[in-house]
Amino acid sequence: MITNNKNGRYVLQSAVNVRRFQNRFDFSKDTGSCVLTKLLQEWNKYGAKAFKFDILEEIEMKDTQTMKEFEEDLQLLEEIWAERLDQELRIH
């Protein structure tokens, strides 16, 4: 989850490799470039320092899973988190 600390708005983003995505986010913050297009408007308005990255939950790919099945599990997990969080603040 990437959250705007100024107004509480957030983006949920599942990733096969969450550490790689976190590194990409950190690099984006350091360079001032926006990590996700859907954040661009708020990123430009509030600046990169207004955003934080949180890992809400991690799952591991099972030996018996295909990548497609694992990605489907990640999507389901993202949907579960979306139901738990305030939809009014979600950036789509």
MDTraj code that builds the backbone (N, CA, C; nanometers):
import mdtraj as md
import numpy as np

residues = "MET ILE THR ASN ASN LYS ASN GLY ARG TYR VAL LEU GLN SER ALA VAL ASN VAL ARG ARG PHE GLN ASN ARG PHE ASP PHE SER LYS ASP THR GLY SER CYS VAL LEU THR LYS LEU LEU GLN GLU TRP ASN LYS TYR GLY ALA LYS ALA PHE LYS PHE ASP ILE LEU GLU GLU ILE GLU MET LYS ASP THR GLN THR MET LYS GLU PHE GLU GLU ASP LEU GLN LEU LEU GLU GLU ILE TRP ALA GLU ARG LEU ASP GLN GLU LEU ARG ILE HIS".split()
xyz = np.array([
    [0.0851, -0.1172, 0.0000],
    [0.0000, 0.0000, 0.0000],
    [0.0896, 0.1234, 0.0000],
    [0.0567, 0.2177, -0.0861],
    [0.1248, 0.3467, -0.0875],
    [0.0237, 0.4494, -0.0385],
    [0.0615, 0.5193, 0.0682],
    [-0.0302, 0.6131, 0.1331],
    [0.0242, 0.7550, 0.1257],
    [-0.0661, 0.8482, 0.0965],
    [-0.0342, 0.9903, 0.1013],
    [-0.0530, 1.0333, 0.2467],
    [0.0546, 1.0695, 0.3140],
    [0.0487, 1.1081, 0.4552],
    [-0.0248, 1.2395, 0.4787],
    [-0.0427, 1.3170, 0.3738],
    [-0.1091, 1.4474, 0.3869],
    [-0.2610, 1.4356, 0.3929],
    [-0.3177, 1.3405, 0.3181],
    [-0.4640, 1.3311, 0.3141],
    [-0.5184, 1.1899, 0.3369],
    [-0.4308, 1.0926, 0.3579],
    [-0.4753, 0.9564, 0.3877],
    [-0.5159, 0.8745, 0.2662],
    [-0.5127, 0.9337, 0.1483],
    [-0.5500, 0.8579, 0.0279],
    [-0.4420, 0.7548, -0.0011],
    [-0.4820, 0.6439, -0.0617],
    [-0.3890, 0.5334, -0.0800],
    [-0.4148, 0.4571, -0.2093],
    [-0.3137, 0.3798, -0.2469],
    [-0.3219, 0.2882, -0.3598],
    [-0.2838, 0.1503, -0.3079],
    [-0.3625, 0.0511, -0.3442],
    [-0.3255, -0.0873, -0.3168],
    [-0.2594, -0.1426, -0.4414],
    [-0.1514, -0.2147, -0.4228],
    [-0.0792, -0.2694, -0.5376],
    [-0.0171, -0.4027, -0.4966],
    [-0.0673, -0.5090, -0.5544],
    [-0.0044, -0.6387, -0.5282],
    [0.1151, -0.6527, -0.6202],
    [0.2124, -0.7323, -0.5764],
    [0.3339, -0.7516, -0.6561],
    [0.3887, -0.8913, -0.6316],
    [0.4308, -0.9549, -0.7380],
    [0.4916, -1.0873, -0.7262],
    [0.6178, -1.0774, -0.6418],
    [0.6966, -0.9740, -0.6661],
    [0.8184, -0.9519, -0.5893],
    [0.8044, -0.8189, -0.5153],
    [0.7555, -0.8252, -0.3933],
    [0.7242, -0.7034, -0.3181],
    [0.8504, -0.6238, -0.2840],
    [0.9602, -0.6905, -0.2620],
    [1.0851, -0.6194, -0.2311],
    [1.1327, -0.5377, -0.3521],
    [1.1188, -0.5945, -0.4693],
    [1.1563, -0.5218, -0.5904],
    [1.0673, -0.3987, -0.6077],
    [0.9368, -0.4140, -0.5820],
    [0.8461, -0.3006, -0.5937],
    [0.8796, -0.1946, -0.4888],
    [0.9135, -0.2384, -0.3682],
    [0.9516, -0.1436, -0.2636],
    [1.0791, -0.0679, -0.3035],
    [1.1753, -0.1377, -0.3600],
    [1.2975, -0.0711, -0.4073],
    [1.2659, 0.0306, -0.5162],
    [1.1750, -0.0060, -0.6045],
    [1.1333, 0.0862, -0.7104],
    [1.0675, 0.2105, -0.6505],
    [0.9827, 0.1899, -0.5491],
    [0.9177, 0.3017, -0.4802],
    [1.0224, 0.3911, -0.4137],
    [1.1164, 0.3295, -0.3411],
    [1.2206, 0.4074, -0.2735],
    [1.3031, 0.4880, -0.3739],
    [1.3370, 0.4263, -0.4866],
    [1.4116, 0.4972, -0.5913],
    [1.3298, 0.6143, -0.6444],
    [1.2018, 0.5917, -0.6650],
    [1.1134, 0.6983, -0.7145],
    [1.1078, 0.8140, -0.6168],
    [1.0992, 0.7831, -0.4881],
    [1.0984, 0.8898, -0.3875],
    [1.2295, 0.9672, -0.3896],
    [1.3404, 0.8949, -0.3997],
    [1.4715, 0.9597, -0.3992],
    [1.4926, 1.0494, -0.5203],
    [1.4372, 1.0094, -0.6332],
    [1.4572, 1.0860, -0.7564],
    [1.3426, 1.1821, -0.7873],
    [1.2318, 1.1703, -0.7105],
    [1.1175, 1.2583, -0.7332],
    [1.0273, 1.2137, -0.8461],
    [1.0574, 1.0994, -0.9060],
    [0.9725, 1.0480, -1.0141],
    [0.8601, 0.9644, -0.9542],
    [0.7473, 0.9637, -1.0192],
    [0.6298, 0.8936, -0.9670],
    [0.6358, 0.7455, -1.0024],
    [0.6087, 0.6608, -0.9040],
    [0.6183, 0.5166, -0.9224],
    [0.4973, 0.4572, -0.9955],
    [0.3800, 0.5173, -0.9793],
    [0.2576, 0.4687, -1.0433],
    [0.1829, 0.5839, -1.1089],
    [0.1386, 0.5632, -1.2303],
    [0.0674, 0.6667, -1.3047],
    [-0.0546, 0.7169, -1.2290],
    [-0.1277, 0.6278, -1.1632],
    [-0.2492, 0.6701, -1.0935],
    [-0.2194, 0.7601, -0.9731],
    [-0.0948, 0.7681, -0.9314],
    [-0.0555, 0.8578, -0.8218],
    [-0.0043, 0.9928, -0.8709],
    [0.0148, 1.0053, -0.9993],
    [0.0848, 1.1200, -1.0556],
    [0.0286, 1.2552, -1.0116],
    [-0.1013, 1.2707, -1.0145],
    [-0.1607, 1.4001, -0.9782],
    [-0.1275, 1.4370, -0.8334],
    [-0.1474, 1.3425, -0.7416],
    [-0.1184, 1.3714, -0.6007],
    [0.0325, 1.3810, -0.5766],
    [0.1094, 1.2989, -0.6469],
    [0.2557, 1.3022, -0.6354],
    [0.3068, 1.4416, -0.6728],
    [0.2534, 1.4968, -0.7809],
    [0.2940, 1.6301, -0.8249],
    [0.2465, 1.7374, -0.7279],
    [0.1293, 1.7205, -0.6708],
    [0.0730, 1.8204, -0.5800],
    [0.1434, 1.8209, -0.4442],
    [0.1668, 1.7028, -0.3863],
    [0.2194, 1.6931, -0.2502],
    [0.3693, 1.6627, -0.2427],
    [0.4267, 1.6151, -0.3511],
    [0.5683, 1.5809, -0.3523],
    [0.5931, 1.4382, -0.3057],
    [0.7045, 1.3847, -0.3453],
    [0.7393, 1.2451, -0.3174],
    [0.7482, 1.2150, -0.1687],
    [0.7919, 1.3103, -0.0902],
    [0.8096, 1.2871, 0.0540],
    [0.6777, 1.2679, 0.1282],
    [0.5662, 1.3006, 0.0643],
    [0.4348, 1.2853, 0.1277],
    [0.3874, 1.1402, 0.1286],
    [0.4587, 1.0501, 0.0610],
    [0.4108, 0.9131, 0.0438],
    [0.4952, 0.8126, 0.1198],
    [0.4266, 0.7112, 0.1689],
    [0.4969, 0.6018, 0.2366],
    [0.4502, 0.4687, 0.1796],
    [0.5355, 0.3706, 0.1928],
    [0.5113, 0.2370, 0.1403],
    [0.4977, 0.1407, 0.2576],
    [0.3913, 0.0620, 0.2588],
    [0.3711, -0.0390, 0.3625],
    [0.3375, -0.1726, 0.2985],
    [0.3973, -0.2768, 0.3497],
    [0.3605, -0.4123, 0.3093],
    [0.2519, -0.4575, 0.4057],
    [0.1328, -0.4816, 0.3540],
    [0.0209, -0.5197, 0.4386],
    [0.0234, -0.6683, 0.4731],
    [0.0636, -0.7489, 0.3768],
    [0.0648, -0.8928, 0.3990],
    [0.1488, -0.9576, 0.2896],
    [0.2177, -1.0634, 0.3258],
    [0.2981, -1.1366, 0.2283],
    [0.2533, -1.2822, 0.2234],
    [0.2538, -1.3372, 0.1042],
    [0.2300, -1.4802, 0.0867],
    [0.3429, -1.5343, 0.0006],
    [0.3688, -1.6618, 0.0157],
    [0.4740, -1.7250, -0.0634],
    [0.4115, -1.8147, -0.1683],
    [0.4770, -1.8196, -0.2809],
    [0.4319, -1.9064, -0.3885],
    [0.4600, -2.0516, -0.3495],
    [0.3575, -2.1337, -0.3629],
    [0.3720, -2.2754, -0.3314],
    [0.4445, -2.3465, -0.4456],
    [0.5158, -2.4519, -0.4120],
    [0.5889, -2.5297, -0.5131],
    [0.4964, -2.5830, -0.6220],
    [0.3712, -2.6066, -0.5855],
    [0.2756, -2.6661, -0.6794],
    [0.2019, -2.5618, -0.7632],
    [0.2222, -2.4335, -0.7353],
    [0.1513, -2.3266, -0.8061],
    [0.2222, -2.2842, -0.9328],
    [0.1424, -2.2462, -1.0303],
    [0.1970, -2.1785, -1.1480],
    [0.2038, -2.0294, -1.1146],
    [0.2757, -1.9547, -1.1945],
    [0.2833, -1.8100, -1.1734],
    [0.1445, -1.7479, -1.1875],
    [0.0670, -1.7954, -1.2814],
    [-0.0694, -1.7438, -1.3002],
    [-0.1534, -1.7660, -1.1746],
    [-0.1437, -1.8839, -1.1152],
    [-0.2193, -1.9134, -0.9930],
    [-0.1733, -1.8247, -0.8781],
    [-0.0435, -1.8026, -0.8687],
    [0.0095, -1.7163, -0.7637],
    [-0.0386, -1.5726, -0.7823],
    [-0.0371, -1.5243, -0.9058],
    [-0.0864, -1.3890, -0.9340],
    [-0.2349, -1.3766, -0.9017],
    [-0.3119, -1.4818, -0.9256],
    [-0.4540, -1.4816, -0.8902],
    [-0.4709, -1.4748, -0.7388],
    [-0.3869, -1.5464, -0.6647],
    [-0.3911, -1.5394, -0.5180],
    [-0.3573, -1.3987, -0.4689],
    [-0.2590, -1.3364, -0.5317],
    [-0.2230, -1.1997, -0.4944],
    [-0.3376, -1.1032, -0.5219],
    [-0.4047, -1.1207, -0.6342],
    [-0.5183, -1.0355, -0.6684],
    [-0.6310, -1.0530, -0.5669],
    [-0.6555, -1.1758, -0.5275],
    [-0.7581, -1.2030, -0.4266],
    [-0.7217, -1.1374, -0.2934],
    [-0.5963, -1.1472, -0.2553],
    [-0.5511, -1.0846, -0.1316],
    [-0.5682, -0.9325, -0.1383],
    [-0.5390, -0.8745, -0.2533],
    [-0.5588, -0.7301, -0.2714],
    [-0.7065, -0.6934, -0.2557],
    [-0.7940, -0.7747, -0.3104],
    [-0.9383, -0.7504, -0.2980],
    [-0.9846, -0.7608, -0.1532],
    [-0.9296, -0.8549, -0.0789],
    [-0.9638, -0.8688, 0.0633],
    [-0.9232, -0.7435, 0.1392],
    [-0.8012, -0.6945, 0.1124],
    [-0.7566, -0.5718, 0.1783],
    [-0.8404, -0.4520, 0.1364],
    [-0.8818, -0.4485, 0.0120],
    [-0.9655, -0.3377, -0.0355],
    [-1.0968, -0.3319, 0.0421],
    [-1.1511, -0.4459, 0.0759],
    [-1.2757, -0.4505, 0.1526],
    [-1.2552, -0.4026, 0.2959],
    [-1.1373, -0.4212, 0.3499],
    [-1.1076, -0.3826, 0.4888],
    [-1.0826, -0.2328, 0.5045],
    [-1.0378, -0.1694, 0.3981],
    [-0.9935, -0.0297, 0.4067],
    [-1.1021, 0.0652, 0.3559],
    [-1.0891, 0.1901, 0.3917],
    [-1.1850, 0.2949, 0.3546],
    [-1.1817, 0.3192, 0.2035],
    [-1.2883, 0.2820, 0.1357],
    [-1.2956, 0.2965, -0.0101],
    [-1.2991, 0.4432, -0.0548],
    [-1.3460, 0.5306, 0.0319],
    [-1.3512, 0.6730, -0.0019],
    [-1.2127, 0.7316, -0.0244],
    [-1.1112, 0.6720, 0.0375],
    [-0.9756, 0.7260, 0.0294],
    [-0.8907, 0.6553, -0.0748],
    [-0.9449, 0.5538, -0.1386],
    [-0.8665, 0.4751, -0.2347],
    [-0.8514, 0.5504, -0.3662],
    [-0.7296, 0.5511, -0.4176],
    [-0.7011, 0.6094, -0.5482],
    [-0.7046, 0.4944, -0.6486],
    [-0.7870, 0.5089, -0.7513],
    [-0.8001, 0.4018, -0.8517],
    [-0.7270, 0.4365, -0.9772],
])
top = md.Topology()
chain = top.add_chain()
for i, resn in enumerate(residues, 1):
    res = top.add_residue(resn, chain, resSeq=i)
    for name in ("N", "CA", "C"):
        top.add_atom(name, md.element.get_by_symbol(name[0]), res)
traj = md.Trajectory(xyz[None], top)
